[in-house]
Amino acid sequence: MYLSSETITILKNLASINQSILIKPGKLLRSMSVMKNILVEAEIQEEFERQVAIYDLNQFLNCLSLIPGAEILLEDSIIITDGTNSIEYRYSDPSVIAAPPDKELK
């Protein structure tokens, strides 16, 4: 899977709300501030096949910028690769992430 520049921009904005994110399978990114006073939802072009828990979203985005145009493989960990270079980014435990409730926003 390749992340578009639009999706990366959305992730950067979400990192300003909460440093962590729990991405559930599908095309929807949801985040909530630690104080639980901001809840945001964004639809993206890419579709995640599995749950992805990232504890430090800014650090993950910095890893992405090290290999421009890299493919992201969601396996036992997140593999960021361009075929020659690769970075392995480990998943976080979902229980340590302040994730929004599953209720739909209105």
C-alpha positions as CSV (number, residue, x, y, z in Angstrom):
1,M,0.0,0.0,0.0
2,Y,1.2,3.5,-0.8
3,L,0.0,6.5,1.2
4,S,-1.0,9.5,-0.8
5,S,0.3,13.0,0.1
6,E,-3.3,13.9,1.1
7,T,-3.4,11.0,3.6
8,I,0.0,12.0,5.0
9,T,-1.2,15.5,5.4
10,I,-4.3,14.2,7.3
11,L,-2.1,12.1,9.5
12,K,0.1,15.2,10.3
13,N,-3.1,17.1,11.3
14,L,-4.2,14.2,13.5
15,A,-0.8,14.1,15.2
16,S,-1.5,17.6,16.4
17,I,-4.6,16.4,18.1
18,N,-3.2,13.2,19.6
19,Q,0.3,11.8,19.3
20,S,-1.2,8.3,19.0
21,I,-3.6,6.7,16.6
22,L,-5.5,3.5,16.3
23,I,-6.4,2.9,12.7
24,K,-9.2,0.3,12.2
25,P,-9.7,-1.7,9.0
26,G,-11.3,0.4,6.3
27,K,-11.0,3.9,4.8
28,L,-11.7,5.9,7.9
29,L,-9.2,7.6,10.2
30,R,-10.6,8.6,13.6
31,S,-8.8,10.3,16.5
32,M,-9.6,11.9,19.8
33,S,-7.6,14.2,22.0
34,V,-6.4,12.9,25.3
35,M,-8.7,15.3,27.1
36,K,-11.6,13.8,25.1
37,N,-12.8,17.2,24.0
38,I,-11.9,16.9,20.3
39,L,-13.1,14.1,18.1
40,V,-12.1,14.0,14.4
41,E,-12.9,11.7,11.5
42,A,-11.5,11.7,8.0
43,E,-12.1,9.5,5.0
44,I,-9.0,8.6,3.0
45,Q,-8.3,7.0,-0.4
46,E,-6.4,4.0,0.9
47,E,-7.9,1.1,2.7
48,F,-6.3,-0.5,5.7
49,E,-6.8,-4.3,5.8
50,R,-5.9,-4.7,9.5
51,Q,-5.9,-2.7,12.7
52,V,-2.8,-0.5,13.1
53,A,-1.8,1.0,16.5
54,I,0.9,3.7,16.3
55,Y,2.0,5.2,19.6
56,D,4.1,8.1,18.3
57,L,2.5,9.3,15.0
58,N,5.1,12.1,14.5
59,Q,7.9,9.5,14.7
60,F,6.1,7.3,12.3
61,L,5.7,10.2,9.8
62,N,9.4,11.0,10.2
63,C,10.3,7.4,9.3
64,L,8.0,7.7,6.2
65,S,9.9,10.8,5.1
66,L,13.2,9.0,5.2
67,I,12.2,6.8,2.3
68,P,10.2,9.0,-0.2
69,G,7.6,7.1,-2.2
70,A,8.0,4.0,-0.1
71,E,5.5,1.1,0.0
72,I,4.0,0.2,3.4
73,L,3.5,-3.4,4.2
74,L,1.2,-4.3,7.2
75,E,2.6,-7.6,8.5
76,D,3.8,-8.5,12.1
77,S,5.0,-4.9,12.1
78,I,4.8,-2.0,9.6
79,I,7.5,-2.3,6.9
80,I,8.4,0.9,5.1
81,T,10.3,-0.1,2.0
82,D,11.4,1.0,-1.5
83,G,12.8,-2.3,-2.5
84,T,16.4,-1.4,-1.5
85,N,16.0,0.3,1.9
86,S,13.5,-0.6,4.6
87,I,12.4,0.4,8.0
88,E,10.6,-1.8,10.4
89,Y,8.2,0.1,12.7
90,R,6.6,-2.0,15.5
91,Y,2.9,-1.8,16.4
92,S,1.9,-0.4,19.7
93,D,-0.4,-2.1,22.2
94,P,-3.9,-0.8,21.4
95,S,-4.7,-0.5,25.1
96,V,-2.3,2.4,25.6
97,I,-3.8,4.6,22.9
98,A,-6.7,7.0,23.6
99,A,-9.0,5.8,20.8
100,P,-12.4,7.3,20.0
101,P,-15.5,5.3,20.7
102,D,-17.0,3.3,17.8
103,K,-20.1,5.5,17.7
104,E,-20.8,7.3,14.4
105,L,-20.2,11.1,14.4
106,K,-23.3,13.2,13.5
